[in-house]
Amino acid sequence: MAFSLQTERLELVPATPRLLDLDLTDHRGLATLLETEIPHDWPPEMVREARQAFLTMLRADPFSEGWNLWYLICTEGNQRVLVGGCGFVGCPSSEGRAEIGYSLLPGCRGLGYATEAAAALIGWAFDDPEVTCVFARTYPDLGASIRLLRRLGFTPTGEEEGGIRLCYRLTRAEWNGMSRVGWKKEESIPAFP
């Protein structure tokens, strides 16, 4: 693997064509390459649905590495365990907008991993001077996802598909002006403003 990001409890590894090929066909090989344990219920639903699209994107544009799936490996304790995926839905637009998403295995939810991973990737994205905004889409019934976005400073921008999906955004200026104290698990942040 060429590079990864380290957080307090996670290692984030960007998907490559080789990793995605193994993810689709050989979890033992993926575990060996990532040097991690892969739980029996891998992958989470959103990752399962996106792997082939990410592989196609990376094969078409090798320079898009990092602008798609990142594998989330929990590094707490003596084990390395694959807990989910986080990443972008392609390279930033010509306006500098990058869409982020995240998905964890059911047993790994509610532990702050998604917040930790998304924060690391938002920082990584804003290291690119062309990125002006990170945005996300979620569903009204996913309160934990909405709280995560609000915790990270995202603001609602409206609805799509007649209210089926909600849109949130975070500008570079908002990100740079934020205090990042106490992100681990804040129950007091409301899902809706």
C-alpha positions as CSV (number, residue, x, y, z in Angstrom):
1,M,0.0,0.0,0.0
2,A,1.4,3.4,-1.0
3,F,0.1,5.5,1.9
4,S,-2.4,5.5,4.7
5,L,-3.8,7.9,7.3
6,Q,-3.5,7.3,11.1
7,T,-5.9,8.5,13.7
8,E,-6.1,7.8,17.4
9,R,-7.8,4.4,16.9
10,L,-7.8,3.8,13.1
11,E,-5.7,3.3,10.1
12,L,-7.3,4.4,6.9
13,V,-6.1,2.7,3.8
14,P,-7.2,4.0,0.3
15,A,-8.6,1.4,-2.0
16,T,-6.5,0.3,-5.0
17,P,-7.6,-2.0,-7.8
18,R,-5.7,-4.9,-6.2
19,L,-7.4,-4.3,-2.8
20,L,-10.9,-4.1,-4.4
21,D,-10.2,-7.2,-6.6
22,L,-9.4,-9.1,-3.4
23,D,-12.4,-7.6,-1.6
24,L,-14.7,-8.9,-4.3
25,T,-13.1,-12.3,-4.6
26,D,-10.8,-13.3,-1.8
27,H,-11.2,-12.0,1.7
28,R,-8.2,-14.1,2.9
29,G,-6.0,-12.3,0.4
30,L,-7.5,-9.0,1.4
31,A,-6.8,-9.7,5.1
32,T,-3.2,-10.7,4.3
33,L,-2.6,-7.6,2.2
34,L,-4.1,-5.2,4.8
35,E,-2.6,-7.2,7.6
36,T,-5.9,-7.2,9.4
37,E,-8.7,-9.5,10.6
38,I,-11.8,-9.4,8.4
39,P,-15.1,-10.1,10.3
40,H,-17.5,-12.7,8.9
41,D,-20.1,-10.0,8.2
42,W,-17.8,-7.9,5.9
43,P,-18.6,-5.8,4.0
44,P,-21.1,-3.2,5.3
45,E,-24.1,-2.7,3.0
46,M,-23.0,0.6,1.5
47,V,-19.5,-0.7,0.8
48,R,-20.9,-3.9,-0.7
49,E,-22.9,-1.8,-3.2
50,A,-20.1,0.5,-4.2
51,R,-17.0,-1.7,-4.5
52,Q,-17.5,-2.6,-8.2
53,A,-18.1,1.1,-9.1
54,F,-14.9,2.1,-7.2
55,L,-12.9,-0.6,-9.0
56,T,-14.2,0.6,-12.4
57,M,-13.3,4.3,-11.4
58,L,-9.8,3.4,-10.3
59,R,-9.1,1.3,-13.5
60,A,-10.3,4.2,-15.7
61,D,-8.4,6.9,-13.7
62,P,-5.5,5.6,-11.5
63,F,-5.1,9.2,-10.3
64,S,-8.4,9.0,-8.5
65,E,-6.9,6.9,-5.7
66,G,-8.0,8.4,-2.4
67,W,-11.1,9.9,-4.0
68,N,-13.1,6.8,-3.4
69,L,-13.2,4.0,-0.7
70,W,-10.8,4.0,2.2
71,Y,-10.7,0.8,4.4
72,L,-11.1,1.5,8.1
73,I,-8.9,-0.7,10.3
74,C,-9.3,-0.5,14.0
75,T,-5.8,-0.5,15.7
76,E,-6.9,-0.5,19.3
77,G,-5.4,-3.2,21.5
78,N,-3.3,-6.0,20.0
79,Q,-5.6,-6.7,17.0
80,R,-6.1,-5.0,13.7
81,V,-9.8,-5.4,12.6
82,L,-11.5,-4.1,9.5
83,V,-14.5,-2.1,10.8
84,G,-15.9,-0.3,7.8
85,G,-15.4,2.0,4.9
86,C,-15.3,5.8,4.4
87,G,-14.5,7.9,1.4
88,F,-15.5,10.0,-1.4
89,V,-17.9,9.4,-4.3
90,G,-15.2,10.4,-6.9
91,C,-12.8,13.2,-7.5
92,P,-13.9,16.7,-6.6
93,S,-16.0,18.5,-9.1
94,S,-14.7,21.4,-11.2
95,E,-16.3,23.7,-8.5
96,G,-14.2,22.0,-5.9
97,R,-17.0,20.0,-4.2
98,A,-16.2,16.5,-2.9
99,E,-19.0,14.1,-1.6
100,I,-18.2,12.0,1.4
101,G,-19.8,8.8,2.7
102,Y,-19.3,6.2,5.4
103,S,-20.5,2.8,6.4
104,L,-19.6,0.6,9.3
105,L,-20.3,-3.0,10.2
106,P,-23.3,-3.2,12.6
107,G,-21.2,-4.2,15.6
108,C,-18.8,-1.3,15.1
109,R,-21.5,1.5,15.1
110,G,-21.9,4.0,17.8
111,L,-18.3,3.9,18.9
112,G,-17.1,7.1,17.1
113,Y,-15.2,5.3,14.3
114,A,-17.1,7.0,11.5
115,T,-16.6,10.5,13.1
116,E,-12.9,9.8,13.5
117,A,-12.5,8.5,9.9
118,A,-14.6,11.2,8.3
119,A,-12.7,14.0,10.2
120,A,-9.4,12.5,8.9
121,L,-10.7,12.4,5.3
122,I,-12.2,15.8,5.4
123,G,-8.8,17.2,6.6
124,W,-7.1,15.2,3.8
125,A,-9.5,16.6,1.2
126,F,-9.0,20.2,2.4
127,D,-5.2,19.6,2.0
128,D,-6.0,19.9,-1.7
129,P,-6.2,23.6,-2.4
130,E,-8.8,23.0,-5.1
131,V,-11.4,21.6,-2.7
132,T,-13.7,24.3,-1.5
133,C,-16.5,22.2,0.0
134,V,-17.2,18.6,1.3
135,F,-20.8,17.6,1.1
136,A,-22.9,14.5,2.1
137,R,-26.2,13.0,1.5
138,T,-28.2,10.9,4.0
139,Y,-31.7,9.8,4.7
140,P,-34.1,11.4,7.3
141,D,-34.4,8.2,9.2
142,L,-30.6,7.8,9.8
143,G,-30.4,10.0,12.9
144,A,-26.9,8.7,13.8
145,S,-25.6,9.7,10.4
146,I,-27.2,13.2,10.7
147,R,-25.7,13.7,14.2
148,L,-22.3,12.7,12.8
149,L,-22.5,15.3,10.1
150,R,-23.7,18.0,12.5
151,R,-20.9,17.0,15.0
152,L,-18.4,17.6,12.2
153,G,-19.8,21.0,11.4
154,F,-21.9,20.2,8.4
155,T,-25.0,22.4,7.8
156,P,-28.2,21.3,6.1
157,T,-28.6,22.6,2.5
158,G,-31.9,21.1,1.6
159,E,-33.6,18.0,0.4
160,E,-33.4,15.8,-2.7
161,E,-35.8,13.5,-4.4
162,G,-38.8,15.0,-2.6
163,G,-37.4,14.7,0.8
164,I,-36.1,11.2,0.4
165,R,-32.5,12.4,1.0
166,L,-31.1,15.3,3.0
167,C,-28.0,17.2,1.9
168,Y,-25.4,18.7,4.1
169,R,-22.2,20.7,3.4
170,L,-19.0,21.9,5.0
171,T,-16.9,24.6,3.5
172,R,-13.2,25.0,3.9
173,A,-13.7,28.2,6.0
174,E,-16.2,26.4,8.3
175,W,-13.7,23.5,8.7
176,N,-10.8,25.8,9.5
177,G,-12.8,27.8,12.0
178,M,-14.0,24.7,14.0
179,S,-12.9,23.5,17.4
180,R,-12.4,19.8,17.3
181,V,-12.5,19.2,21.0
182,G,-14.9,16.5,22.3
183,W,-15.7,14.7,19.1
184,K,-15.5,11.2,20.4
185,K,-19.1,10.7,21.4
186,E,-21.5,13.6,21.9
187,E,-25.0,12.6,22.6
188,S,-26.2,16.2,22.9
189,I,-26.0,17.1,19.2
190,P,-29.5,17.0,17.7
191,A,-30.1,15.1,14.5
192,F,-32.1,18.0,13.2
193,P,-31.5,21.7,13.7
